[in-house]
Each structure stands twice: as C-alpha cells, then as structure tokens.
Amino acid sequence: YTDFTLQCWDYFVDLMRNVRTSELCEWKVISRPYSELQGCLEFWAERLNYSYPNAVAEQYIFQSHHRYFHNCTLEHPVYFDPPEDVLLAMIIAPICLIPFLVTLVIWRSKDSKAQA
C-alpha cells in the first residue's frame, strides 16, 4: 500500500506544479488535484483490502496541507463560543456589579441631600 500511495503523492505533486502560487487557496483550481489524491488513496486502500482512512493516507493529506495550503485562511472566519468558564465570568460579572452600583447611587444621593 505504501508504494502505491507514494505514486499517488507523486501524481498529486505533478498536478500541483501547474498551479500558480496565487491560486493555491482557490478551491476551483485545487479541487481536481486534491480530489485525485484522495481518490487514489481510497482506490488503493479498497483494492488492497486496506482500511480507509488510515495512517498512511492521513499522512499524505496532512503533508499536502502543510506543503501547499498552510497559508490559506477562511474569507469569513468562523466564530466559536468562548469556553464555559469565560462565558460564566462574562455573565456573572455584570450581575454582581449591579447591586454594587445601586448601593453606590443610593449612598451618593443620600450624601448629597445631607450637604444641601
């Protein structure tokens, strides 16, 4: 399987030679070479009764990302919820601040009445 997957990789590298650096992050350009790599890895795994995905195939996929697509970012970043402890702090902090601020306003208003 390793020998056949190396041929898949070599074919992928050959296809990627035709892709300009400025086009490395454009899916319409790189989808064919990428799909060819994945299809070849799947084909030989199935042909040789080897499970897919497997460690060898994943290594080539990771290698392709590291070598060609490491500078690609999403145009619209995906936002995730903060961790629970941060979210809890962001919710509790204002709630705890409200009684303090109410007390401060009442205390200051009583103090200003005493001076008048």
Beta strands, then each sheet from edge to edge (+ up, - down):
end
